[in-house]
């Protein structure tokens, strides 16, 4: 992108000089600053992936660069026959890396687990989207396990039927961090929606096809909860 910016600037130089002699330098500096910002952002992403702690400044830039290059990645992926889902998985992984590198710890009641309705068994008669405590924890789907985890650690958990309900739930709870369980598409849009709130995304499993009786690796969810919440006994991580 930097090379493309430079080439574009070179092409524009004669025209710009005709308009005003100082314009080529001004536009050149703008292109240079944008390229440097892009470089810093990509540097932040690479450092996070390599395991270096990410300072907030890098995180902010890295995030903006991810969002900038995300549509380009989708476009390039299409040309190279890489599925959109695969690019979304990369987006989620990089985003998770950036969040993890910040070592964020929040009180348990400031952590919120969000997951779509398809986690519930389709034949279950209980309405868990209004209140997950309506679940009878019969063990036939992951909703009961999520409720157990929320009771064990004191975190909030919401089962939502769409983005609007998810936003309402976030407004109501006002969490400091979110653990989202969903498919690639919902995680990608959800993470972008609530930025700069830290979100760890856990992909659901879909043995019955999309949006139907989905499940999730509960051990992974529990690990993520533990990594997010403060150690209550010591009052720190
Ligand atoms: S675990 Fe809860 S939501 Fe799932 S089938 Fe049983 S009662 Fe319904």
Boltz pocket constraint, residues with backbone or C-beta under 6 A from the ligand:
constraints:
  - pocket:
      binder: B
      contacts: [[A, 119], [A, 120], [A, 121], [A, 124], [A, 125], [A, 126], [A, 128], [A, 134], [A, 135], [A, 136], [A, 137], [A, 138], [A, 139], [A, 140], [A, 141], [A, 142], [A, 143], [A, 144], [A, 145]]
      max_distance: 6.0
